[in-house]
Protein backbone atom coordinates (compact mmCIF):
# COMPACT_ATOMS: atom_id res chain seq x y z
CA UNK A 1 0.00 0.00 0.00
CA UNK A 2 1.17 3.52 -0.84
CA UNK A 3 0.07 6.29 1.55
CA UNK A 4 0.72 10.02 1.70
CA UNK A 5 -0.33 12.97 3.83
CA UNK A 6 -0.16 16.10 1.67
CA UNK A 7 -0.58 19.70 2.72
CA UNK A 8 -0.46 22.75 0.45
CA UNK A 9 -1.44 26.41 1.01
CA UNK A 10 -3.37 26.60 -2.27
CA UNK A 11 -5.50 23.47 -1.65
CA UNK A 12 -4.63 20.02 -2.97
CA UNK A 13 -6.82 19.45 -6.03
CA UNK A 14 -5.34 16.36 -7.73
CA UNK A 15 -2.97 13.56 -6.72
CA UNK A 16 -1.47 10.95 -9.04
CA UNK A 17 0.84 8.13 -7.98
CA UNK A 18 3.34 6.90 -10.56
CA UNK A 19 5.09 3.62 -9.89
CA UNK A 20 6.97 0.79 -11.53
CA UNK A 21 9.71 -1.80 -11.21
CA UNK A 22 13.30 -1.42 -12.29
CA UNK A 23 13.88 -4.18 -14.85
CA UNK A 24 14.65 -4.78 -18.50
CA UNK A 25 11.67 -3.86 -20.67
CA UNK A 26 10.84 -3.03 -24.25
CA UNK A 27 9.97 0.55 -23.36
CA UNK A 28 9.16 2.86 -20.51
CA UNK A 29 6.56 1.16 -18.34
CA UNK A 30 4.87 3.42 -15.80
CA UNK A 31 1.85 2.54 -13.71
CA UNK A 32 -0.50 5.30 -12.63
CA UNK A 33 -2.97 5.30 -9.76
CA UNK A 34 -5.53 7.95 -8.84
CA UNK A 35 -6.27 7.59 -5.14
CA UNK A 36 -9.63 9.07 -4.08
CA UNK A 37 -9.69 12.03 -1.71
CA UNK A 38 -11.62 15.19 -0.92
CA UNK A 39 -9.86 18.33 -2.14
CA UNK A 40 -8.60 20.62 0.60
CA UNK A 41 -5.53 22.20 2.18
CA UNK A 42 -4.52 18.86 3.74
CA UNK A 43 -5.37 15.41 2.39
CA UNK A 44 -4.57 11.80 3.17
CA UNK A 45 -4.39 9.45 0.20
CA UNK A 46 -3.71 5.74 -0.11
CA UNK A 47 -3.63 3.16 -2.86
CA UNK A 48 -3.06 -0.59 -2.74
CA UNK A 49 -1.15 -2.41 -5.47
CA UNK A 50 -3.26 -5.54 -5.94
CA UNK A 51 -0.73 -8.03 -7.32
CA UNK A 52 -3.31 -10.79 -7.61
CA UNK A 53 -4.57 -8.83 -10.61
CA UNK A 54 -1.33 -7.49 -12.05
CA UNK A 55 0.91 -10.46 -11.23
CA UNK A 56 3.50 -10.45 -8.47
CA UNK A 57 6.99 -9.07 -8.67
CA UNK A 58 9.81 -11.27 -7.38
CA UNK A 59 11.32 -10.70 -3.95
CA UNK A 60 14.42 -8.62 -4.51
CA UNK A 61 12.77 -6.40 -7.11
CA UNK A 62 13.33 -2.66 -6.86
CA UNK A 63 10.03 -0.76 -6.82
CA UNK A 64 10.10 2.94 -7.63
CA UNK A 65 7.39 5.56 -7.12
CA UNK A 66 6.72 9.29 -7.03
CA UNK A 67 3.75 11.58 -6.42
CA UNK A 68 2.32 14.22 -8.79
CA UNK A 69 0.25 16.91 -7.08
CA UNK A 70 -1.79 19.73 -8.62
CA UNK A 71 -3.02 22.57 -6.43
CA UNK A 72 -6.17 24.67 -6.77
CA UNK A 73 -4.36 27.27 -8.87
CA UNK A 74 -3.26 24.66 -11.41
CA UNK A 75 0.40 24.54 -10.32
CA UNK A 76 1.94 21.06 -10.57
CA UNK A 77 4.75 19.60 -8.49
CA UNK A 78 6.47 16.22 -8.54
CA UNK A 79 8.28 14.48 -5.70
CA UNK A 80 11.68 12.94 -6.14
CA UNK A 81 11.61 9.38 -7.39
CA UNK A 82 11.96 6.94 -4.49
CA UNK A 83 13.17 3.35 -4.80
CA UNK A 84 12.53 0.59 -2.30
CA UNK A 85 13.55 -3.05 -2.11
CA UNK A 86 10.56 -5.39 -2.33
CA UNK A 87 11.55 -8.19 0.03
CA UNK A 88 9.99 -10.63 2.46
CA UNK A 89 10.51 -9.02 5.89
CA UNK A 90 9.53 -12.10 7.88
CA UNK A 91 13.10 -13.36 7.40
CA UNK A 92 16.43 -11.86 8.43
CA UNK A 93 18.30 -11.88 5.15
CA UNK A 94 22.08 -12.07 4.87
CA UNK A 95 24.15 -11.59 1.71
CA UNK A 96 27.50 -12.64 0.30
CA UNK A 97 28.92 -11.82 -3.14
CA UNK A 98 31.46 -13.16 -5.57
CA UNK A 99 32.14 -12.01 -9.11
CA UNK A 100 28.77 -10.86 -10.53
CA UNK A 101 26.63 -13.02 -8.25
CA UNK A 102 25.13 -12.10 -4.85
CA UNK A 103 23.54 -14.84 -2.76
CA UNK A 104 20.90 -13.91 -0.16
CA UNK A 105 19.83 -16.38 2.53
CA UNK A 106 18.29 -16.44 6.01
CA UNK A 107 18.46 -20.06 7.16
CA UNK A 108 21.73 -21.91 7.63
CA UNK A 109 25.34 -21.11 8.41
CA UNK A 110 27.86 -18.95 6.58
CA UNK A 111 29.50 -22.16 5.37
CA UNK A 112 26.16 -23.29 3.88
CA UNK A 113 25.87 -20.03 1.95
CA UNK A 114 29.50 -20.10 0.83
CA UNK A 115 29.04 -23.66 -0.43
CA UNK A 116 26.01 -22.70 -2.51
CA UNK A 117 27.67 -19.53 -3.81
CA UNK A 118 30.83 -21.39 -4.80
CA UNK A 119 28.81 -24.04 -6.64
CA UNK A 120 26.85 -21.34 -8.48
CA UNK A 121 29.98 -19.47 -9.55
CA UNK A 122 31.63 -22.70 -10.69
CA UNK A 123 28.59 -23.71 -12.72
CA UNK A 124 28.52 -20.35 -14.49
CA UNK A 125 32.22 -20.67 -15.29
CA UNK A 126 31.70 -24.17 -16.70
CA UNK A 127 28.77 -23.03 -18.80
CA UNK A 128 30.89 -20.20 -20.17
CA UNK A 129 33.63 -22.62 -21.19
CA UNK A 130 31.27 -25.11 -22.84
CA UNK A 131 28.77 -22.79 -24.53
CA UNK A 132 30.38 -19.35 -24.56
CA UNK A 133 27.46 -17.89 -22.56
CA UNK A 134 28.81 -15.73 -19.71
CA UNK A 135 27.27 -13.21 -17.26
CA UNK A 136 26.96 -9.66 -18.53
CA UNK A 137 25.09 -8.10 -15.57
CA UNK A 138 25.05 -8.65 -11.79
CA UNK A 139 22.62 -11.33 -10.60
CA UNK A 140 20.82 -11.96 -7.30
CA UNK A 141 20.07 -15.41 -5.92
CA UNK A 142 17.53 -15.67 -3.05
CA UNK A 143 17.58 -18.94 -1.10
CA UNK A 144 14.43 -19.90 0.85
CA UNK A 145 14.45 -22.72 3.39
CA UNK A 146 11.91 -24.83 1.48
CA UNK A 147 10.09 -24.92 -1.82
CA UNK A 148 6.78 -24.28 -0.04
CA UNK A 149 8.12 -21.10 1.54
CA UNK A 150 9.49 -19.94 -1.80
CA UNK A 151 6.18 -20.55 -3.56
CA UNK A 152 4.45 -18.57 -0.82
CA UNK A 153 6.49 -15.51 -1.80
CA UNK A 154 5.09 -15.38 -5.36
CA UNK A 155 1.78 -15.99 -7.11
CA UNK A 156 0.43 -18.41 -9.70
CA UNK A 157 3.22 -20.99 -9.97
CA UNK A 158 2.84 -24.75 -10.58
CA UNK A 159 2.78 -26.84 -7.43
CA UNK A 160 5.98 -28.66 -8.43
CA UNK A 161 8.01 -25.48 -8.87
CA UNK A 162 11.26 -25.55 -6.91
CA UNK A 163 13.09 -22.66 -8.56
CA UNK A 164 12.14 -19.53 -10.45
CA UNK A 165 14.16 -17.31 -12.77
CA UNK A 166 13.19 -13.72 -13.59
CA UNK A 167 15.55 -12.82 -16.46
CA UNK A 168 14.33 -9.24 -16.88
CA UNK A 169 15.15 -8.58 -13.22
CA UNK A 170 18.27 -10.82 -12.99
CA UNK A 171 16.74 -12.55 -9.94
CA UNK A 172 16.54 -16.25 -9.07
CA UNK A 173 14.46 -17.76 -6.23
CA UNK A 174 15.10 -21.29 -4.95
CA UNK A 175 13.77 -23.23 -1.99
CA UNK A 176 16.51 -25.47 -0.59
CA UNK A 177 15.72 -27.62 2.42
CA UNK A 178 18.35 -29.13 4.74
CA UNK A 179 18.37 -32.42 2.82
CA UNK A 180 18.36 -30.82 -0.63
CA UNK A 181 21.78 -29.18 -0.93
CA UNK A 182 22.95 -31.35 -3.83
CA UNK A 183 19.67 -30.81 -5.66
CA UNK A 184 19.92 -27.12 -4.81
CA UNK A 185 23.31 -26.79 -6.48
CA UNK A 186 21.94 -28.30 -9.69
CA UNK A 187 18.93 -26.02 -9.53
CA UNK A 188 21.14 -22.96 -9.04
CA UNK A 189 22.94 -23.80 -12.27
CA UNK A 190 19.64 -24.37 -14.06
CA UNK A 191 17.97 -21.13 -13.03
CA UNK A 192 21.08 -18.96 -13.39
CA UNK A 193 21.40 -20.21 -16.95
CA UNK A 194 17.99 -18.68 -17.61
CA UNK A 195 19.37 -15.32 -16.49
CA UNK A 196 22.36 -15.71 -18.81
CA UNK A 197 20.06 -16.47 -21.73
CA UNK A 198 17.95 -13.44 -20.83
CA UNK A 199 21.03 -11.21 -20.80
CA UNK A 200 22.27 -12.64 -24.09
CA UNK A 201 19.05 -12.87 -26.08
CA UNK A 202 16.50 -10.43 -24.62
CA UNK A 203 14.42 -9.10 -27.49
CA UNK A 204 11.27 -7.10 -28.05
CA UNK A 205 10.87 -8.58 -31.52
CA UNK A 206 10.96 -12.33 -30.95
CA UNK A 207 10.78 -15.00 -28.25
CA UNK A 208 12.96 -17.92 -27.26
CA UNK A 209 11.11 -21.25 -27.55
CA UNK A 210 10.77 -23.07 -24.26
CA UNK A 211 12.67 -26.16 -25.46
CA UNK A 212 15.72 -24.01 -26.20
CA UNK A 213 15.49 -22.02 -22.98
CA UNK A 214 14.93 -25.03 -20.74
CA UNK A 215 17.24 -27.26 -22.74
CA UNK A 216 20.28 -25.05 -22.25
CA UNK A 217 19.34 -24.64 -18.58
CA UNK A 218 19.41 -28.40 -18.06
CA UNK A 219 22.65 -28.44 -20.05
CA UNK A 220 24.03 -25.83 -17.66
CA UNK A 221 23.27 -28.03 -14.63
CA UNK A 222 25.13 -30.96 -16.18
CA UNK A 223 22.28 -32.78 -17.89
CA UNK A 224 19.22 -34.63 -16.56
CA UNK A 225 19.36 -36.99 -13.60
CA UNK A 226 19.47 -40.72 -14.29
CA UNK A 227 15.73 -41.23 -13.81
CA UNK A 228 14.99 -38.57 -16.43
CA UNK A 229 17.49 -40.11 -18.85
CA UNK A 230 15.78 -43.47 -18.39
CA UNK A 231 12.39 -41.88 -19.03
CA UNK A 232 13.70 -40.33 -22.27
CA UNK A 233 15.09 -43.66 -23.47
CA UNK A 234 11.75 -45.32 -22.70
CA UNK A 235 9.90 -42.62 -24.67
CA UNK A 236 12.24 -43.19 -27.61
CA UNK A 237 11.67 -46.96 -27.58
CA UNK A 238 7.89 -46.61 -27.18
CA UNK A 239 7.68 -43.76 -29.72
CA UNK A 240 6.15 -41.40 -27.16
CA UNK A 241 8.42 -38.43 -27.75
CA UNK A 242 6.89 -34.95 -27.76
CA UNK A 243 7.02 -32.97 -30.99
CA UNK A 244 9.58 -30.18 -30.99
CA UNK A 245 6.88 -27.68 -31.95
CA UNK A 246 4.85 -28.77 -28.92
CA UNK A 247 7.86 -27.97 -26.74
CA UNK A 248 8.03 -24.40 -28.01
CA UNK A 249 5.29 -23.21 -25.65
CA UNK A 250 4.75 -23.80 -21.93
CA UNK A 251 5.40 -27.22 -20.41
CA UNK A 252 2.68 -29.41 -18.94
CA UNK A 253 1.48 -29.03 -15.34
CA UNK A 254 1.77 -32.82 -15.06
CA UNK A 255 5.14 -33.56 -13.37
CA UNK A 256 5.89 -36.65 -15.51
CA UNK A 257 5.16 -34.89 -18.78
CA UNK A 258 7.08 -31.84 -17.59
CA UNK A 259 10.06 -34.01 -16.72
CA UNK A 260 10.06 -35.58 -20.18
CA UNK A 261 9.84 -32.10 -21.68
CA UNK A 262 12.98 -31.05 -19.79
CA UNK A 263 15.03 -34.13 -20.68
CA UNK A 264 13.93 -34.01 -24.33
CA UNK A 265 14.76 -30.29 -24.52
CA UNK A 266 18.20 -31.00 -23.08
CA UNK A 267 18.74 -33.72 -25.67
CA UNK A 268 17.88 -31.28 -28.47
CA UNK A 269 20.31 -28.64 -27.17
CA UNK A 270 22.99 -31.26 -26.59
CA UNK A 271 22.54 -32.37 -30.19
CA UNK A 272 23.05 -28.82 -31.46
CA UNK A 273 26.18 -28.32 -29.34
CA UNK A 274 27.62 -31.75 -30.19
CA UNK A 275 26.98 -31.54 -33.92
CA UNK A 276 27.82 -27.91 -34.63
CA UNK A 277 29.63 -26.51 -31.58
CA UNK A 278 28.87 -23.90 -28.96
CA UNK A 279 29.66 -20.95 -31.25
CA UNK A 280 26.70 -21.76 -33.47
CA UNK A 281 24.38 -21.92 -30.47
CA UNK A 282 25.51 -18.47 -29.34
CA UNK A 283 24.95 -17.26 -32.90
CA UNK A 284 21.39 -18.62 -32.76
CA UNK A 285 20.71 -16.66 -29.58
CA UNK A 286 22.06 -13.58 -31.32
CA UNK A 287 19.65 -14.07 -34.21
CA UNK A 288 16.72 -14.38 -31.78
CA UNK A 289 17.87 -11.24 -29.95
CA UNK A 290 17.92 -9.38 -33.26
CA UNK A 291 14.31 -10.33 -34.03
CA UNK A 292 14.52 -13.57 -36.00
CA UNK A 293 11.93 -16.26 -35.36
CA UNK A 294 13.24 -19.64 -34.26
CA UNK A 295 12.48 -21.00 -37.73
CA UNK A 296 14.53 -18.28 -39.42
CA UNK A 297 17.27 -18.42 -36.80
CA UNK A 298 17.73 -22.17 -37.24
CA UNK A 299 17.80 -21.80 -41.01
CA UNK A 300 20.43 -19.05 -40.87
CA UNK A 301 22.57 -20.82 -38.28
CA UNK A 302 22.19 -24.51 -39.16
CA UNK A 303 20.59 -24.48 -42.64
CA UNK A 304 17.47 -26.30 -41.44
CA UNK A 305 14.32 -25.34 -39.56
CA UNK A 306 12.37 -26.90 -36.68
CA UNK A 307 11.23 -29.92 -38.68
CA UNK A 308 14.75 -30.45 -39.99
CA UNK A 309 16.11 -30.25 -36.45
CA UNK A 310 13.61 -32.82 -35.19
CA UNK A 311 14.28 -35.18 -38.11
CA UNK A 312 18.06 -35.08 -37.57
CA UNK A 313 17.76 -35.33 -33.80
CA UNK A 314 15.43 -38.35 -34.02
CA UNK A 315 17.94 -40.14 -36.22
CA UNK A 316 20.76 -39.29 -33.79
CA UNK A 317 18.90 -40.69 -30.74
CA UNK A 318 17.53 -43.73 -32.57
CA UNK A 319 13.89 -42.66 -32.56
CA UNK A 320 11.24 -43.27 -35.21
CA UNK A 321 10.51 -40.57 -37.79
CA UNK A 322 8.01 -37.81 -37.10
CA UNK A 323 4.38 -38.71 -37.61
CA UNK A 324 3.21 -35.23 -38.61
CA UNK A 325 5.57 -34.36 -41.43
CA UNK A 326 5.24 -30.92 -42.94
CA UNK A 327 3.27 -29.30 -40.13
CA UNK A 328 3.20 -25.54 -40.62
CA UNK A 329 4.78 -23.38 -37.94
CA UNK A 330 2.38 -22.21 -35.25
CA UNK A 331 2.70 -19.21 -32.98
CA UNK A 332 3.16 -19.84 -29.27
CA UNK A 333 2.74 -17.49 -26.36
CA UNK A 334 5.91 -17.11 -24.32
CA UNK A 335 5.55 -17.47 -20.53
CA UNK A 336 5.87 -14.23 -18.57
CA UNK A 337 8.41 -15.88 -16.28
CA UNK A 338 10.88 -18.47 -17.41
CA UNK A 339 10.52 -20.57 -14.51
CA UNK A 340 10.48 -23.65 -13.35
CA UNK A 341 12.46 -26.48 -12.21
CA UNK A 342 10.64 -29.32 -10.41
CA UNK A 343 11.77 -29.60 -6.77
CA UNK A 344 11.58 -33.38 -6.96
CA UNK A 345 11.98 -35.57 -10.01
CA UNK A 346 8.50 -36.83 -10.85
CA UNK A 347 9.73 -40.35 -11.56
CA UNK A 348 9.84 -43.27 -9.17
CA UNK A 349 13.22 -43.77 -7.58
CA UNK A 350 14.18 -40.10 -7.57
CA UNK A 351 16.85 -39.45 -4.96
CA UNK A 352 16.04 -35.82 -4.11
CA UNK A 353 13.16 -35.52 -1.67
CA UNK A 354 11.61 -32.32 -0.27
CA UNK A 355 11.61 -31.74 3.48
CA UNK A 356 8.49 -32.89 5.31
CA UNK A 357 7.41 -29.28 5.84
CA UNK A 358 6.86 -28.93 2.10
CA UNK A 359 3.72 -31.03 2.38
CA UNK A 360 2.04 -28.32 4.39
CA UNK A 361 0.13 -25.49 2.78
CA UNK A 362 2.61 -22.72 1.82
CA UNK A 363 2.60 -19.69 4.06
CA UNK A 364 2.11 -16.45 2.18
CA UNK A 365 5.14 -14.21 2.59
CA UNK A 366 4.42 -10.54 3.22
CA UNK A 367 6.93 -8.42 1.32
CA UNK A 368 8.18 -5.19 2.80
CA UNK A 369 10.52 -2.46 1.72
CA UNK A 370 13.66 -0.82 2.94
CA UNK A 371 14.81 2.70 2.23
CA UNK A 372 16.54 5.67 3.75
CA UNK A 373 14.69 8.55 5.39
CA UNK A 374 14.77 11.87 3.59
CA UNK A 375 15.42 14.88 5.84
CA UNK A 376 12.64 17.43 6.19
CA UNK A 377 13.76 21.00 5.61
CA UNK A 378 13.28 23.86 8.04
CA UNK A 379 12.99 26.80 5.65
CA UNK A 380 10.93 27.58 2.57
CA UNK A 381 12.45 28.04 -0.88
CA UNK A 382 10.61 29.96 -3.61
CA UNK A 383 9.51 28.00 -6.66
CA UNK A 384 12.26 27.94 -9.25
CA UNK A 385 15.01 28.94 -6.82
CA UNK A 386 18.09 26.99 -5.92
CA UNK A 387 17.48 24.59 -3.03
CA UNK A 388 19.40 21.96 -1.07
CA UNK A 389 19.57 18.33 -2.21
CA UNK A 390 16.62 16.24 -1.04
CA UNK A 391 14.06 19.08 -1.08
CA UNK A 392 10.83 18.15 -2.83
CA UNK A 393 8.28 20.71 -3.98
CA UNK A 394 4.51 20.52 -4.01
CA UNK A 395 3.80 24.26 -3.95
CA UNK A 396 6.69 24.11 -1.48
CA UNK A 397 6.63 20.92 0.57
CA UNK A 398 9.06 18.75 2.50
CA UNK A 399 9.05 14.97 2.24
CA UNK A 400 9.57 12.33 4.86
CA UNK A 401 9.66 8.74 3.64
CA UNK A 402 8.49 6.08 6.07
CA UNK A 403 8.20 2.38 5.28
CA UNK A 404 6.34 -0.05 7.51
CA UNK A 405 6.99 -3.74 8.00
CA UNK A 406 3.61 -4.54 6.44
CA UNK A 407 4.79 -3.40 3.01
CA UNK A 408 3.15 0.02 3.22
CA UNK A 409 4.91 2.86 1.48
CA UNK A 410 4.16 6.08 3.38
CA UNK A 411 5.07 9.61 2.39
CA UNK A 412 4.22 12.58 4.58
CA UNK A 413 4.23 15.94 2.85
CA UNK A 414 4.14 19.04 5.01
CA UNK A 415 3.50 22.57 3.85
CA UNK A 416 6.21 25.07 4.68
C-alpha positions in Angstrom: 0.0 0.0 0.0 1.2 3.5 -0.8 0.1 6.3 1.5 0.7 10.0 1.7 -0.3 13.0 3.8 -0.2 16.1 1.7 -0.6 19.7 2.7 -0.5 22.7 0.5 -1.4 26.4 1.0 -3.4 26.6 -2.3 -5.5 23.5 -1.7 -4.6 20.0 -3.0 -6.8 19.4 -6.0 -5.3 16.4 -7.7 -3.0 13.6 -6.7 -1.5 11.0 -9.0 0.8 8.1 -8.0 3.3 6.9 -10.6 5.1 3.6 -9.9 7.0 0.8 -11.5 9.7 -1.8 -11.2 13.3 -1.4 -12.3 13.9 -4.2 -14.8 14.7 -4.8 -18.5 11.7 -3.9 -20.7 10.8 -3.0 -24.3 10.0 0.5 -23.4 9.2 2.9 -20.5 6.6 1.2 -18.3 4.9 3.4 -15.8 1.9 2.5 -13.7 -0.5 5.3 -12.6 -3.0 5.3 -9.8 -5.5 7.9 -8.8 -6.3 7.6 -5.1 -9.6 9.1 -4.1 -9.7 12.0 -1.7 -11.6 15.2 -0.9 -9.9 18.3 -2.1 -8.6 20.6 0.6 -5.5 22.2 2.2 -4.5 18.9 3.7 -5.4 15.4 2.4 -4.6 11.8 3.2 -4.4 9.5 0.2 -3.7 5.7 -0.1 -3.6 3.2 -2.9 -3.1 -0.6 -2.7 -1.1 -2.4 -5.5 -3.3 -5.5 -5.9 -0.7 -8.0 -7.3 -3.3 -10.8 -7.6 -4.6 -8.8 -10.6 -1.3 -7.5 -12.0 0.9 -10.5 -11.2 3.5 -10.5 -8.5 7.0 -9.1 -8.7 9.8 -11.3 -7.4 11.3 -10.7 -4.0 14.4 -8.6 -4.5 12.8 -6.4 -7.1 13.3 -2.7 -6.9 10.0 -0.8 -6.8 10.1 2.9 -7.6 7.4 5.6 -7.1 6.7 9.3 -7.0 3.7 11.6 -6.4 2.3 14.2 -8.8 0.3 16.9 -7.1 -1.8 19.7 -8.6 -3.0 22.6 -6.4 -6.2 24.7 -6.8 -4.4 27.3 -8.9 -3.3 24.7 -11.4 0.4 24.5 -10.3 1.9 21.1 -10.6 4.7 19.6 -8.5 6.5 16.2 -8.5 8.3 14.5 -5.7 11.7 12.9 -6.1 11.6 9.4 -7.4 12.0 6.9 -4.5 13.2 3.3 -4.8 12.5 0.6 -2.3 13.5 -3.1 -2.1 10.6 -5.4 -2.3 11.5 -8.2 0.0 10.0 -10.6 2.5 10.5 -9.0 5.9 9.5 -12.1 7.9 13.1 -13.4 7.4 16.4 -11.9 8.4 18.3 -11.9 5.1 22.1 -12.1 4.9 24.2 -11.6 1.7 27.5 -12.6 0.3 28.9 -11.8 -3.1 31.5 -13.2 -5.6 32.1 -12.0 -9.1 28.8 -10.9 -10.5 26.6 -13.0 -8.2 25.1 -12.1 -4.9 23.5 -14.8 -2.8 20.9 -13.9 -0.2 19.8 -16.4 2.5 18.3 -16.4 6.0 18.5 -20.1 7.2 21.7 -21.9 7.6 25.3 -21.1 8.4 27.9 -19.0 6.6 29.5 -22.2 5.4 26.2 -23.3 3.9 25.9 -20.0 1.9 29.5 -20.1 0.8 29.0 -23.7 -0.4 26.0 -22.7 -2.5 27.7 -19.5 -3.8 30.8 -21.4 -4.8 28.8 -24.0 -6.6 26.8 -21.3 -8.5 30.0 -19.5 -9.6 31.6 -22.7 -10.7 28.6 -23.7 -12.7 28.5 -20.4 -14.5 32.2 -20.7 -15.3 31.7 -24.2 -16.7 28.8 -23.0 -18.8 30.9 -20.2 -20.2 33.6 -22.6 -21.2 31.3 -25.1 -22.8 28.8 -22.8 -24.5 30.4 -19.3 -24.6 27.5 -17.9 -22.6 28.8 -15.7 -19.7 27.3 -13.2 -17.3 27.0 -9.7 -18.5 25.1 -8.1 -15.6 25.0 -8.6 -11.8 22.6 -11.3 -10.6 20.8 -12.0 -7.3 20.1 -15.4 -5.9 17.5 -15.7 -3.1 17.6 -18.9 -1.1 14.4 -19.9 0.8 14.4 -22.7 3.4 11.9 -24.8 1.5 10.1 -24.9 -1.8 6.8 -24.3 0.0 8.1 -21.1 1.5 9.5 -19.9 -1.8 6.2 -20.6 -3.6 4.5 -18.6 -0.8 6.5 -15.5 -1.8 5.1 -15.4 -5.4 1.8 -16.0 -7.1 0.4 -18.4 -9.7 3.2 -21.0 -10.0 2.8 -24.7 -10.6 2.8 -26.8 -7.4 6.0 -28.7 -8.4 8.0 -25.5 -8.9 11.3 -25.6 -6.9 13.1 -22.7 -8.6 12.1 -19.5 -10.5 14.2 -17.3 -12.8 13.2 -13.7 -13.6 15.5 -12.8 -16.5 14.3 -9.2 -16.9 15.2 -8.6 -13.2 18.3 -10.8 -13.0 16.7 -12.5 -9.9 16.5 -16.2 -9.1 14.5 -17.8 -6.2 15.1 -21.3 -5.0 13.8 -23.2 -2.0 16.5 -25.5 -0.6 15.7 -27.6 2.4 18.3 -29.1 4.7 18.4 -32.4 2.8 18.4 -30.8 -0.6 21.8 -29.2 -0.9 23.0 -31.4 -3.8 19.7 -30.8 -5.7 19.9 -27.1 -4.8 23.3 -26.8 -6.5 21.9 -28.3 -9.7 18.9 -26.0 -9.5 21.1 -23.0 -9.0 22.9 -23.8 -12.3 19.6 -24.4 -14.1 18.0 -21.1 -13.0 21.1 -19.0 -13.4 21.4 -20.2 -16.9 18.0 -18.7 -17.6 19.4 -15.3 -16.5 22.4 -15.7 -18.8 20.1 -16.5 -21.7 17.9 -13.4 -20.8 21.0 -11.2 -20.8 22.3 -12.6 -24.1 19.1 -12.9 -26.1 16.5 -10.4 -24.6 14.4 -9.1 -27.5 11.3 -7.1 -28.1 10.9 -8.6 -31.5 11.0 -12.3 -31.0 10.8 -15.0 -28.3 13.0 -17.9 -27.3 11.1 -21.3 -27.6 10.8 -23.1 -24.3 12.7 -26.2 -25.5 15.7 -24.0 -26.2 15.5 -22.0 -23.0 14.9 -25.0 -20.7 17.2 -27.3 -22.7 20.3 -25.0 -22.2 19.3 -24.6 -18.6 19.4 -28.4 -18.1 22.6 -28.4 -20.0 24.0 -25.8 -17.7 23.3 -28.0 -14.6 25.1 -31.0 -16.2 22.3 -32.8 -17.9 19.2 -34.6 -16.6 19.4 -37.0 -13.6 19.5 -40.7 -14.3 15.7 -41.2 -13.8 15.0 -38.6 -16.4 17.5 -40.1 -18.9 15.8 -43.5 -18.4 12.4 -41.9 -19.0 13.7 -40.3 -22.3 15.1 -43.7 -23.5 11.8 -45.3 -22.7 9.9 -42.6 -24.7 12.2 -43.2 -27.6 11.7 -47.0 -27.6 7.9 -46.6 -27.2 7.7 -43.8 -29.7 6.2 -41.4 -27.2 8.4 -38.4 -27.8 6.9 -35.0 -27.8 7.0 -33.0 -31.0 9.6 -30.2 -31.0 6.9 -27.7 -31.9 4.8 -28.8 -28.9 7.9 -28.0 -26.7 8.0 -24.4 -28.0 5.3 -23.2 -25.7 4.8 -23.8 -21.9 5.4 -27.2 -20.4 2.7 -29.4 -18.9 1.5 -29.0 -15.3 1.8 -32.8 -15.1 5.1 -33.6 -13.4 5.9 -36.7 -15.5 5.2 -34.9 -18.8 7.1 -31.8 -17.6 10.1 -34.0 -16.7 10.1 -35.6 -20.2 9.8 -32.1 -21.7 13.0 -31.0 -19.8 15.0 -34.1 -20.7 13.9 -34.0 -24.3 14.8 -30.3 -24.5 18.2 -31.0 -23.1 18.7 -33.7 -25.7 17.9 -31.3 -28.5 20.3 -28.6 -27.2 23.0 -31.3 -26.6 22.5 -32.4 -30.2 23.1 -28.8 -31.5 26.2 -28.3 -29.3 27.6 -31.7 -30.2 27.0 -31.5 -33.9 27.8 -27.9 -34.6 29.6 -26.5 -31.6 28.9 -23.9 -29.0 29.7 -21.0 -31.2 26.7 -21.8 -33.5 24.4 -21.9 -30.5 25.5 -18.5 -29.3 24.9 -17.3 -32.9 21.4 -18.6 -32.8 20.7 -16.7 -29.6 22.1 -13.6 -31.3 19.6 -14.1 -34.2 16.7 -14.4 -31.8 17.9 -11.2 -30.0 17.9 -9.4 -33.3 14.3 -10.3 -34.0 14.5 -13.6 -36.0 11.9 -16.3 -35.4 13.2 -19.6 -34.3 12.5 -21.0 -37.7 14.5 -18.3 -39.4 17.3 -18.4 -36.8 17.7 -22.2 -37.2 17.8 -21.8 -41.0 20.4 -19.1 -40.9 22.6 -20.8 -38.3 22.2 -24.5 -39.2 20.6 -24.5 -42.6 17.5 -26.3 -41.4 14.3 -25.3 -39.6 12.4 -26.9 -36.7 11.2 -29.9 -38.7 14.8 -30.4 -40.0 16.1 -30.2 -36.4 13.6 -32.8 -35.2 14.3 -35.2 -38.1 18.1 -35.1 -37.6 17.8 -35.3 -33.8 15.4 -38.3 -34.0 17.9 -40.1 -36.2 20.8 -39.3 -33.8 18.9 -40.7 -30.7 17.5 -43.7 -32.6 13.9 -42.7 -32.6 11.2 -43.3 -35.2 10.5 -40.6 -37.8 8.0 -37.8 -37.1 4.4 -38.7 -37.6 3.2 -35.2 -38.6 5.6 -34.4 -41.4 5.2 -30.9 -42.9 3.3 -29.3 -40.1 3.2 -25.5 -40.6 4.8 -23.4 -37.9 2.4 -22.2 -35.2 2.7 -19.2 -33.0 3.2 -19.8 -29.3 2.7 -17.5 -26.4 5.9 -17.1 -24.3 5.5 -17.5 -20.5 5.9 -14.2 -18.6 8.4 -15.9 -16.3 10.9 -18.5 -17.4 10.5 -20.6 -14.5 10.5 -23.7 -13.3 12.5 -26.5 -12.2 10.6 -29.3 -10.4 11.8 -29.6 -6.8 11.6 -33.4 -7.0 12.0 -35.6 -10.0 8.5 -36.8 -10.9 9.7 -40.3 -11.6 9.8 -43.3 -9.2 13.2 -43.8 -7.6 14.2 -40.1 -7.6 16.8 -39.5 -5.0 16.0 -35.8 -4.1 13.2 -35.5 -1.7 11.6 -32.3 -0.3 11.6 -31.7 3.5 8.5 -32.9 5.3 7.4 -29.3 5.8 6.9 -28.9 2.1 3.7 -31.0 2.4 2.0 -28.3 4.4 0.1 -25.5 2.8 2.6 -22.7 1.8 2.6 -19.7 4.1 2.1 -16.4 2.2 5.1 -14.2 2.6 4.4 -10.5 3.2 6.9 -8.4 1.3 8.2 -5.2 2.8 10.5 -2.5 1.7 13.7 -0.8 2.9 14.8 2.7 2.2 16.5 5.7 3.8 14.7 8.5 5.4 14.8 11.9 3.6 15.4 14.9 5.8 12.6 17.4 6.2 13.8 21.0 5.6 13.3 23.9 8.0 13.0 26.8 5.6 10.9 27.6 2.6 12.5 28.0 -0.9 10.6 30.0 -3.6 9.5 28.0 -6.7 12.3 27.9 -9.3 15.0 28.9 -6.8 18.1 27.0 -5.9 17.5 24.6 -3.0 19.4 22.0 -1.1 19.6 18.3 -2.2 16.6 16.2 -1.0 14.1 19.1 -1.1 10.8 18.1 -2.8 8.3 20.7 -4.0 4.5 20.5 -4.0 3.8 24.3 -3.9 6.7 24.1 -1.5 6.6 20.9 0.6 9.1 18.8 2.5 9.1 15.0 2.2 9.6 12.3 4.9 9.7 8.7 3.6 8.5 6.1 6.1 8.2 2.4 5.3 6.3 -0.1 7.5 7.0 -3.7 8.0 3.6 -4.5 6.4 4.8 -3.4 3.0 3.2 0.0 3.2 4.9 2.9 1.5 4.2 6.1 3.4 5.1 9.6 2.4 4.2 12.6 4.6 4.2 15.9 2.8 4.1 19.0 5.0 3.5 22.6 3.9 6.2 25.1 4.7 
